[in-house]
Amino acid sequence: MIFCSECFSDVEIKARINSVGIRGICPICGSQSKLFDTGNSDNADTYCELASMFEELIDIYEPAKSLPDDFPKANPQRLSYELVEHWNIFNRDIFRDKLDKVHDILTNICKDAYRLKPELFDSPVGIPQIIDKDYLKEHSLLKECAWNEFVDELKTKNRFHTNKVNLGILERQCSFARKTYKSGVYFYRSRLSPTNEGFKPNEMGAPPKESVRPGRANPEGVRCLYLADHLETAIHEIRAGIHDYVSVGKFKLKHDAVVVDLRSLGEIHPFAVEGMDFVEYAVNREHLKKIGSEIGRPQRRGDSVLDYIATQYISDFIKSIQDNGTHTYSGLVYKSTLYPKGHNVAFFYEDLLKCTKVETYEIKELNYLKELVK
């Protein structure tokens, strides 16, 4: 069977196919890409590697008929669905509505496993540990509770020392979502300005600690510098109105910084992560996605100061992680819900960056088109 690197999302699989493939048009997805032929003897070593990778993951599943009686009836799905929707292995844009093609690729890669246990590939499957209470106590980020129970615990019962979180699990999952920004990278921050004169560079940083209000990643009084990846993202984040003046500071990163990319917490490429426990990740996937979506949720005027208590708790823990006495992470990356093309970075330590330039813009239209104030 012939398929190509573009059939996959997992970066490790793409790299292996690209290293041995021959460029051409893929008969499965139609992409012009590196082709891989499972029947080509020159690809035998890579073929065996791919089979081993897939079989290790597939091994965590059980056919629906072997699942516990109390396993949720709506949960079992076929393996092809699981690998497209839950594991970020196959290209969703191509295969979301072509799961039969995923089945064909999968059974060609895993011929031996398919011959020995065809029901894993042809019937609905599930992961038994998802409902195993003993397993969840040790391996689930929130143990046996749901996200809403965790939030309620922090809001109304025990804000600083809850026992509903396995912090070791959170630390381990964060290590799979590391992102390094190199020194010299630029970020942007916006502030509404009362006049077209705008602000000076030394006025564009985080507020002084006595004026710090609670935010997505910081409780009241704890400074955190919220920046955006591009000018357009920063302007959208400020939610300015027509004819408002917006000063945008350009910040330069002075040192390399390692951050946790919350966008990828629930979308990790499983074969690219050394030492990943597939079962543990599977039982935590929805919690991890929730963290990413909650921290990116836009703040509204009517929101309570407690609405970000859960993400503040998680952010504060990530900030506290150390390696040999040195803080491991310098901040968090999360999606911009106000500008889908961009993302934001909450830096824990403002002295990592320097505001090198400020430009002031006037908002001309509600889509935030801008014009530089001369």
Secondary structure, DSSP 8 states (H G I E B T S, - for coil): -EEEGGGB--HHHHHHHHHH-EEEE-TTT--EEEEEETT-GGGHHHHHHHHHHHHHHHTT-EEGGGS-TTS-TT--EEHHHHHHHTS--B-HHHHTT-HHHHHHHHHHHTHHHHHH-THHHHSEEE-GGGG-HHHHHHH-TTTT--HHHHHHHHHHT-SSS-SS--HHHHHHHHHTTEEEE-TT-EEEEEEEESSTT---GGGSS---GGG----SS--TT---EEEESSHHHHHHHHT--TT-EEEEEEEEE-S-EEEEEGGGTTS--GGGSTT--HHHHHHHHHHHHHHHHHHHS---TT--TTTTHHHHHHHHHHHH-EETTEES--EEEEE-SSSTT-EEEEES-GGGEEEEEEEEEEE-STT--EEE--
